Structure formats: C-alpha cells, structure tokens
C-alpha cells in the first residue's frame, strides 16, 4: 500500500511541476508590419497593440517593405487620430525591451544602410524569429 501512495505522490508531483513550468512559459506575439507613410492607421495599430501586450506577452516586431522608412534616424514621425505617434510607440517598445527588426534588403531598396537605423533597431535575424519566446506564438501581419 505504501508503494501505491509513493507512486501516486510522484505522479501528482510531476503534474504539478509540469503545469507550473507550462504556466511560466510566456506566450508571444509576432507582429509583421509592411506599411508606413502610405497608411498611418495600418502602421500605428500594431504598434499600439504591441504596447498593450508587452506587459504580459513576449513581443517581437518585424518591419519590411515600406515600414523600414520609419525606422531610420532621419524619418519623419507619423501620427493619426486616436494614436500616439510612431516614434513615441517605437521609443516605448524599445524601453520595454521589445526587439524591433528591419528587413536588410528592404533598407537597401529604400536607400538606407543598417547604420542609418534608429538606436535600438536591429536588422532582421531569422534565428531570433524562432526563439523569442517559449510559449505559443500568435502572428499578425499589417
């Protein structure tokens, strides 16, 4: 009978530890943004979403096509009613530790180099896309 109690204790302990580890895995959101000056609402919506989600989710932002134009030092800020400006969101997200990546090929097409990026913005790293969080990942494209 003691063997059964010991066995049950180990089984229950295993499930308790496994559920605790799973609960500690932070779910993530991967935001893919392709637009900038051509559609301010479509740019600012995912940036706003990211600032709302970052307190309890892992967030990674990948910006390509037209979106890289807002990530360079000489970029003009973008505003739209009901939103903070693009530069404000980017600054907040970087302060939260969110990684924001620019497509290197898109930078080149736009006439920029990696050294033209705002401080804290990185060129894309495919390996980082797969390991920025341990939990489930939701991907949204704008």
N, C-alpha and C positions, 0 to 999 in steps of 0.2 A: 504494500500500500504506500509506503514511503517513497518507493521508486516512481510511482504514478504522480504523487504530489510534486516531487522534484522535477519530473518531466514536464508537468503542467506549468510549474513555475518558470522553467526555462523557455517554454513556448510563449507564455504570456509576456515574459521579459523581452524576448526577441521582437514580438509585435509592437510592444510599447516603444522600444528603441527605434525600430524601423519607422513607425509613424512619426516620431519626434524628428528624425533625420529628414523625412519627406516634408514635414511642415516647415523646416528651416530652409529648404530649397526655395529660393526666390524665383517666382515666375518672371518672365521677361517680355518686353515688347520691343520689336524691331521696327523702326519707322523708316520708310524709304520715301524720300522727298525729291521730286523732279522739277519743280517749278519755282519761280521767284518773282521778278518784276511783272511777268506776264499774267500772274494770277495771285495777288496778295492773300486773298482768303484761303486759297488752297495751300499756300506756304505756311501761313500763321496758324491754321487749325492744328496740324500735327505738332507744331512747336508748343502750342498751348496744352495739348493733350499730354505731351511729354512732361511738362512741368507739373501737371496734376497727378501723373502716375509715379513720378520718381520717388516720392516718399516711401512707397511700399512695393515697387516693382523695379527690376533691373531694366534700364532703358539704353538702347543703342540707336543712333541716328546715322543713316547713310544718305548723303545728298549727291545727286548726279544731274546730268543734262543741264538745265538752266539754273538749278538750285545752287551750283557751286559759285555762281556770281555773287551771292550774298555772303559768302564765307571768306572773302578776301579783304585785306586791310583797307583798301580804298572804296569799298562798296557803300552805296547809298542805302540808308536804312529804309525799311518797308513798314508801312502802317496800314491799318484797316479798322473801321469802326468795330467796337466790342473786343478788340485785341490789344495787347501790348505790342510794341514794335518788335521786329525780327531780331535786331541787335540786343534788345532787352531780354528776350527769351533765350537767345544763344548764351548771353553772359550768365543768366541764372542757371541754365542747364550745366554749363561748364563748372560753375561754383558747386553744384550738386555732385559733380564728378561724372556726369554723363559724357560718354565718348561720342564725339561728332566726327564723322568721316566724310571726306570729299573724294570723289572719283578722280584719280590722277589723269586719266585720258580726257575726261570732261574739262578738267582745269586747262589742259593743253589746248583743247579745241577752243576754249573761251579766251585763250591768250594769256593764261596765268601759269605760274610755277608754284611748286609746293611752298617755297619761301614767301610767297605772296599771301598765304593763308593767315587769318586772324590767329592770335596766340591761343593755343589750346586745341585748335582744329588739326586733325591728322589726315594724312592721305589713307585711303582705304587699305585694309589689311584683311584678306579673306579668312585667315585663321581666326581672327577676332570675332567674326560673324558667327562662328560655331561654338564659341566658348565664353560668351559674355555673361551667361547665367547658368545655373544648374537645373532650374525647373523648366516647366513648359514655356514655349515661346510663341507669342502671337505676332504676326507680321501684318503691317498695314502699309499700303502704298498710296501716295498722294501725287 
